[in-house]
């Protein structure tokens, strides 16, 4: 898998931990803007492994993001 998340500052470390705990490598973490509120970070990731394992890892990371669930 490869992809990226847009995260607030307080979401960054919990998402990194969840992804690394599940074998997903963080390849970059950066910001595009200077004065946005809230501060946003772009986290890029990559992994090559069993599809179900990686899906569980992505779910664990998404559970750390403040997104309203339907």
N, C-alpha and C positions, 0 to 999 in steps of 0.2 A: 504494500500500500504506500501511497504518498499523498500528501495533502497539507492543508494548513488550517489553523484556527485563528480567529480574531478574539483576543481576550482582554479583559480588564486586568489591571495590575494585580489585584488580589486573587485572580483566577490562575495566574501564571504558574506559581509553584505547585499548587495541588494538581494541575493538569500535567505538568512535567513529571511529577512523582507517579501519577496513575499510568502514564504512558511508559515510562521507564520500567515500572514494575511488571509491565506486560510485554516487554521486549520491543517496544517501539522507540526508535531513536529520534531525538530532537536534532534537526539539522541546522536550524537557524531560529533566532529570536531577535526581533527588531521592531522599531517603531518608524512609521512614515511621517508622522506629524510632530509638531513641537509643543503646541499649547492646547490640545484637545482635552475636553472634560466629558466623561472620564478618560483617563489616559488609556490608550489602546496599544496592544502589542500583537504582532503577527508571529505565530509560531509554526514553523514548517517541520514536517515529520516524514519518516520513511521506515519501512520494515518489510522483510521478506520472510514469511513463515506460514504456518497453517492458517487458513482463512477464518476458521471459527475462533481460534486463539486471538487473532488480531481484531476480530469483531468485538470480542469481549473486552479487549484493551481499549478500543475506541469508545465502547459504552462506558467503561470506567472513567475515561477522561471526560466524556460528555456529562456524566453525573456530577462533575466538579464545576460545571459551567452554569451560570445563573440564567437559564432559559426556561421560559414558561412551558410546561409540559401540557399537551392537550389531552 
